[in-house]
């Protein structure tokens, strides 16, 4: 399961069946600009913070910044799934 929702100050995503450690590695690659997917540098500039946490059935990602779920969901699907 992959679910992305807008929050008051960014976006929250849930990735069912994923380990937080694995997701964190991919997120760090995007933060460093070393990701193998189609990360948009302009989009990354809008992001203030990315937190990955472990959930019972997967991992959640909280993204703080001037971003919307509609913009990030396609990029996240390509990069993380």
N, C-alpha and C positions, 0 to 999 in steps of 0.2 A: 504494500500500500504506500502511496505517495500522496501527501496532502499539503498544500501550501495555502496559508491564510494571511491576509493583511492584519497588522496590529496597529496600535496607536502611533508607534514610532518605527515601523519597519515591517518585517515579515517573519512568520514562524512556519517552519516546515516539519513534517513528520515523515520519516522513512521507515516503514515497517520491514522487519527482517534484517536490518543493517546493524552493525556494531558501531558504536560511537567512535572507537579508535580508528576504524577503517574510513569513516566519513571525515574524521578530523584530518587525516593524511591528505585527502583530496582537497579539502577546504584550504589547508595550508599551502598546497601547490598553487591554488588560485590566488591566494593572498600574495604569494611570492612572485606571481607572474610566470610560473613554470608549469602551468596546467597543460595537459595534452588535449583538452577540449577547446571549444570556441568561447573562451572567457572574453567578455567585452571590457576592455580597460576603462572606458568611460563609465560603465556600470559599476565597476569595482571602486572607482573614485567616489561614488555616491554612498558607499557602505562605510559606516563608522566602526562597526564591530560585528564579529561573527562568533557565536558561541555554540558549541556542539555538546549535547548532554545525552546520557544514556537513559533510555526508557525501558519499560518492561518488555515490550515487543519490538523494539527498534531503537532508533536514534532521533532526536529532535535538533533542529537548527534554528537558532534565534538570530535574525539579522537586523541590526539597528542601522537606520540611515534613511535617506530620501529615495526609497525603493518601494515598488508595488509587486504583489504576488504575480500579477499578469505578466510583468516584465521578466521576473526572475524564474518563474516556473519552467519555461522552455529551456533556459540555460542550465538550470539545476538538473533537469531530467537528463540532458545530454552529458553533463559533467559527472553526475553522481551515480546514475543508474547503469 
